[in-house]
Amino acid sequence: MILEKIKTLAAQHQAENVATRRHLHANPELSYQEFETCKYVQAQLTKIGIPFTVIATTGVLGIIEGKNPSSRIIALRADMDALPIIEENNVDYISTKEGVMHACGHDVHTTILLGAAKILWELKGEFEGTIKLLFQPGEEKNPGGASYMIRDGALENPKPQGIIGLHVHPGLNYGKLSFRKGRVMASADELYVSIKGPGGHAATPHQTVDTVLVAAQLITSLQTIISRNRNPQNPSVLSICSIHGGNTTNVIPSEVKLMGTFRAMDEAWRFQAHELMMQQAKGLAIATGAEIDFRVDVGYPTVDNEPIITEAAWLLADEYMGKENVEETEKRMGAEDFGYYSQVIPGCFFRLGVRNEQAGIVHNVHTPLFNIDEKAITHGVGMMAWLGVRLFA
């Protein structure tokens, strides 16, 4: 039975997969700088025998053809980039690059897809269809490497019927997976605001424009857009995270700059909110005499797990892991550029448990102490291979 073969092979390759993960963890590279990681992935695919092409500069697209290659096409995706974080873990495979760390688990994702690829190549005579392997750069940096992979044809010739991605979940114990149908992660847009006036003495605000006060008014009024225009059942978050202006106690600055992020679960509301925010800034500029430049840098779209493919993947997970080890995941206002794929073809983005409290593996992603229980790699490898073999079959 192919399920048992996959489980056996995933277990047999565990030591090799852990070594791969540790190599990648020790050698992290920032978004769009994954040149050595790209070479490593190419070397591993060459060793297995899988044909590939380099796309999106530092991305890799591998192809595995089973029996009757045109009968079924499925894409499996992993991201490869790291974060600008100084690692604080006391492990033998700690990052060798100061200030760069695989703090979001992309080393694990890449390892899992390589491990699944090896199994799928070994079993290619036992399943129907074609499997596309997407090793993607730049997930952590707008505009997102997924957009470049799509631009360079990763979802064409042949076009997949669906795409699967996974992400480590430090809130979920190893040995467990979680799924959710529908919207599961938010869009993410960046806000950049410049508020200008002539500047002046703090004792004579009537002779100038108080840019600091205008900034405060704008911050407050933007929050009312979210709270009073949005359907309360539609999650959305606006956070102004940076304010810069002035450098002394008695001078009203000529410019105040704001930066922030806007996140939404609904694409229509997302762009409606952009317009409302810009209108609010324009109206406040007229009322106060300030010059306000309000810029929205459009980022990742929502991750929308298509119900049919997600239901199918969930049922296959029940079969592979045991129903008691598969849960419903929560909605998250964090963003993922997997959303680009899910806007083009049916997608399913699920979570892999990596937590082990007894071993002290409890820290969240994007922190200096993030780590995983490496036993989770076996589950991730096997599950990705199982979905590659069975989804749409």
C-alpha positions in Angstrom: 0.0 0.0 0.0 1.5 3.3 -1.1 0.6 5.1 2.2 2.7 2.6 4.2 5.5 2.9 1.7 5.5 6.7 2.2 5.5 6.4 6.0 8.4 3.9 5.8 10.4 6.0 3.5 9.8 9.2 5.5 11.1 7.4 8.6 14.1 5.9 6.8 15.1 9.3 5.4 14.7 11.2 8.7 18.4 11.4 9.6 19.2 12.7 6.1 16.4 15.2 6.3 17.5 16.4 9.7 21.0 16.9 8.3 19.6 18.9 5.4 17.6 21.1 7.8 20.6 21.8 10.0 22.7 22.7 7.0 20.1 25.1 5.8 19.6 26.5 9.3 23.3 27.2 9.7 23.5 28.9 6.4 20.5 31.3 6.2 20.1 33.9 3.4 17.8 36.9 3.3 15.0 37.5 0.8 16.2 37.6 -2.8 19.8 36.7 -1.7 19.2 32.9 -1.6 22.0 32.2 -4.1 23.7 29.5 -2.1 20.4 28.0 -1.0 19.3 27.9 -4.6 22.5 26.0 -5.5 22.0 23.6 -2.7 18.5 22.8 -3.8 19.7 22.3 -7.3 22.4 19.9 -6.1 19.9 17.9 -4.1 17.5 17.6 -7.0 20.4 16.6 -9.3 21.4 13.9 -6.8 17.9 12.5 -6.8 17.6 12.8 -10.6 14.8 15.3 -10.7 14.8 17.7 -13.7 14.5 21.4 -12.8 14.8 25.0 -14.0 15.9 28.1 -12.1 13.3 30.8 -12.1 12.6 34.1 -10.3 16.5 34.5 -10.1 16.9 32.4 -6.9 13.9 30.1 -7.2 13.8 26.5 -8.4 11.1 24.6 -10.3 11.3 20.8 -10.3 9.1 18.4 -12.2 8.3 14.8 -11.3 6.2 12.9 -13.9 4.4 9.8 -12.8 2.3 7.5 -15.1 0.1 9.4 -17.6 1.6 12.8 -16.8 -1.2 14.9 -18.1 -3.9 13.2 -16.1 -3.3 15.1 -12.9 -1.1 18.1 -12.1 -0.4 19.2 -8.5 2.0 21.9 -7.2 3.9 21.6 -3.9 5.5 24.8 -2.6 8.3 25.7 0.0 9.8 29.0 0.7 13.6 29.4 1.3 14.5 32.8 2.8 15.5 33.8 6.3 15.1 36.9 8.5 17.4 39.7 9.8 17.4 38.4 13.4 20.4 37.5 15.6 19.9 33.9 16.7 20.1 33.1 20.4 19.7 29.3 20.3 22.4 27.2 21.9 22.6 24.5 19.2 25.4 23.0 17.1 23.7 24.2 13.9 23.3 27.9 15.0 23.3 30.4 12.2 26.9 31.1 10.9 25.8 34.4 9.5 25.6 37.2 12.0 22.3 38.9 12.1 20.5 36.4 9.8 18.4 33.5 11.1 15.9 31.0 9.9 13.4 32.3 12.5 10.3 31.5 10.5 11.0 27.8 9.6 11.7 28.2 5.9 14.7 25.9 6.4 12.2 23.3 7.6 9.8 24.0 4.6 12.6 23.5 2.1 13.8 20.4 3.8 10.3 18.9 3.8 9.8 19.6 0.1 13.2 18.1 -0.7 12.4 15.0 1.4 9.0 14.6 -0.2 10.6 15.0 -3.6 12.9 12.1 -2.9 10.0 9.9 -1.9 7.9 10.9 -4.9 10.7 10.2 -7.3 11.2 6.8 -5.8 7.4 6.1 -6.2 6.9 7.8 -9.6 5.9 4.5 -11.2 3.1 4.0 -8.7 1.0 7.2 -9.1 -0.6 9.1 -11.9 0.1 12.6 -13.0 2.7 15.4 -12.7 4.0 17.0 -9.6 5.6 20.5 -9.7 8.0 21.4 -6.9 8.2 25.1 -6.2 11.2 26.2 -4.2 10.4 29.9 -3.7 12.6 32.9 -2.7 11.6 36.1 -0.9 8.5 35.2 1.1 9.5 37.6 3.8 9.8 40.7 1.6 7.2 42.6 -0.4 6.2 42.1 -3.2 6.8 38.4 -2.3 8.7 35.8 -4.2 5.4 34.0 -5.1 4.5 36.9 -7.4 7.8 36.4 -9.3 7.4 32.6 -9.5 4.0 33.2 -11.0 5.4 35.8 -13.4 8.0 33.4 -14.6 5.5 30.7 -15.3 5.6 28.4 -12.3 1.8 27.8 -12.6 1.8 27.3 -16.4 2.7 24.6 -18.9 1.2 22.6 -17.4 -1.1 24.5 -15.1 -1.7 22.7 -11.8 -5.2 21.8 -10.6 -4.2 23.0 -7.2 -1.3 24.0 -5.0 -0.3 22.8 -1.5 1.9 24.7 1.0 2.6 24.2 4.7 4.0 26.3 7.6 5.5 25.3 10.9 3.2 26.1 13.8 5.0 26.6 17.2 1.6 26.7 19.0 0.8 23.2 17.9 2.5 20.1 19.3 4.6 18.0 16.9 2.7 15.0 15.6 -0.3 17.2 14.7 -1.5 19.1 11.7 -4.2 21.8 11.3 -6.3 23.0 8.4 -9.0 25.6 7.8 -11.3 26.1 4.8 -11.8 29.6 3.4 -9.9 32.7 4.4 -7.1 31.7 6.8 -4.5 34.6 6.6 -4.9 38.3 6.0 -3.7 40.6 3.3 -0.9 42.9 4.3 -0.3 46.5 3.0 2.2 49.0 4.1 1.3 52.6 4.9 3.7 55.6 4.5 2.5 59.0 5.5 4.3 62.4 5.4 2.7 65.4 7.1 4.3 68.7 6.2 3.9 72.3 7.3 6.0 75.5 7.6 7.2 74.6 11.1 7.6 77.2 13.9 7.9 78.1 17.5 5.9 76.0 20.0 4.8 79.2 21.7 3.0 80.5 18.6 1.2 77.5 17.0 -1.3 79.9 15.4 1.5 81.1 13.1 2.2 77.6 11.7 0.7 74.2 11.2 1.0 71.8 14.1 2.2 68.7 12.2 2.3 66.7 15.4 -1.3 67.4 16.3 -2.3 66.7 12.7 -0.5 63.3 13.0 -2.4 62.5 16.2 -5.7 63.4 14.6 -5.0 61.3 11.5 -4.0 58.3 13.6 -7.2 58.5 15.6 -9.4 59.1 12.7 -7.9 56.2 10.7 -9.0 53.9 13.5 -12.5 55.1 13.2 -12.5 54.0 9.5 -11.8 50.5 10.6 -14.2 50.5 13.5 -17.2 52.3 11.9 -17.1 51.3 8.2 -16.1 47.7 8.4 -18.6 44.9 8.9 -17.8 43.7 12.5 -17.8 40.1 11.3 -15.0 40.9 8.8 -11.6 40.9 10.6 -9.3 43.8 9.9 -6.4 45.5 11.6 -4.8 48.9 11.2 -1.6 49.6 13.2 0.5 52.7 13.0 3.9 51.5 14.2 6.3 54.4 13.7 6.1 58.2 14.3 9.1 60.4 13.5 9.0 64.2 13.9 10.8 66.9 15.7 13.9 66.8 18.0 13.4 69.3 20.7 10.8 70.6 23.2 9.9 74.0 21.7 9.9 73.6 17.9 6.9 72.4 15.9 8.5 70.3 13.2 8.0 71.0 9.6 7.5 67.3 8.9 6.1 64.2 10.7 6.4 60.8 9.2 4.2 57.8 10.0 4.5 54.1 9.0 2.1 51.3 9.6 0.4 48.3 8.3 -3.2 47.5 7.2 -4.5 43.9 7.2 -7.8 42.5 6.0 -9.5 39.2 5.3 -11.7 40.5 2.5 -10.2 41.8 -0.8 -13.1 44.1 -1.6 -13.1 45.7 1.8 -9.3 45.9 1.6 -9.3 48.3 -1.4 -12.3 50.2 -0.2 -10.4 50.9 3.1 -7.5 52.2 1.1 -9.7 54.8 -0.6 -11.4 55.8 2.7 -8.0 56.3 4.4 -6.7 58.5 1.5 -9.9 60.5 1.6 -9.6 61.0 5.3 -6.1 62.3 4.9 -7.1 64.6 2.1 -10.0 66.0 4.2 -7.7 66.5 7.2 -5.2 68.3 5.0 -7.9 70.8 3.9 -9.2 71.3 7.4 -5.7 71.9 9.0 -3.7 73.5 6.2 -1.2 70.7 6.3 0.3 68.9 3.3 -0.4 65.2 3.7 1.1 62.6 1.4 -0.6 59.2 2.1 0.9 56.2 0.3 -0.3 52.6 0.4 2.1 50.0 -0.8 -0.1 47.1 -1.8 1.3 43.8 -0.4 0.3 40.2 -0.1 -3.3 39.2 -0.8 -5.4 37.1 1.6 -4.6 33.4 1.8 -7.9 31.8 0.8 -8.0 28.0 1.2 -10.4 26.8 -1.5 -13.0 24.6 0.2 -12.9 21.6 -2.1 -9.2 21.1 -2.2 -8.8 21.9 1.5 -11.6 19.3 2.4 -9.8 16.7 0.3 -6.4 17.5 1.8 -7.9 17.4 5.3 -9.5 14.0 4.7 -6.1 12.7 3.4 -4.4 14.1 6.5 -6.9 12.2 8.7 -6.0 9.1 6.8 -2.3 9.6 7.1 -1.9 11.1 10.6 -5.0 9.7 12.3 -8.1 11.9 12.8 -7.2 12.6 16.4 -4.0 14.4 15.2 -5.6 16.8 12.7 -7.3 20.0 14.0 -8.9 23.1 12.7 -6.5 26.0 12.7 -7.4 29.5 13.7 -7.6 32.5 11.4 -4.5 34.6 11.6 -4.0 38.3 10.8 -0.4 37.6 9.8 0.2 37.4 6.0 1.8 34.9 3.7 2.6 35.4 0.0 1.1 31.9 -0.6 -2.0 34.1 -1.1 -0.7 35.0 -4.6 -1.0 31.3 -5.6 -4.4 30.9 -4.0 -5.7 33.9 -6.0 -4.8 32.1 -9.3 -5.5 28.4 -8.7 -7.2 26.4 -5.9 -4.9 26.3 -2.9 -4.5 24.7 0.6 -2.1 26.1 3.1 -1.9 24.0 6.3 0.0 24.0 9.6 2.6 21.6 10.9 3.0 21.2 14.6 6.6 21.6 15.9 6.1 22.4 19.6 7.6 20.3 22.4 7.2 21.9 25.8 9.2 19.3 27.6 12.2 20.1 25.4 11.7 23.8 25.8 10.7 24.2 22.2 7.9 26.8 22.7 9.1 30.1 21.1 7.2 31.8 18.4 8.3 32.4 14.8 10.3 35.7 14.2 12.0 35.4 17.6 15.7 34.8 18.3 14.9 31.5 20.2 12.5 29.9 17.6 13.3 26.3 17.0 11.4 23.1 16.2 11.1 19.5 17.3 12.8 17.9 14.4 10.6 14.8 14.7 8.0 16.9 13.0 10.1 16.8 9.8 9.1 13.2 9.3 5.4 14.1 9.5 5.8 17.0 7.1 7.8 15.0 4.5 5.3 12.1 4.6 2.3 14.3 4.5 3.5 16.4 1.5 4.4 13.2 -0.4 1.0 11.7 0.5 -0.8 14.7 -0.8 1.4 14.7 -3.9 0.4 11.1 -4.7 -3.3 11.2 -3.7 -4.8 14.7 -4.2 -7.1 14.8 -7.2 -6.4 11.1 -7.8 
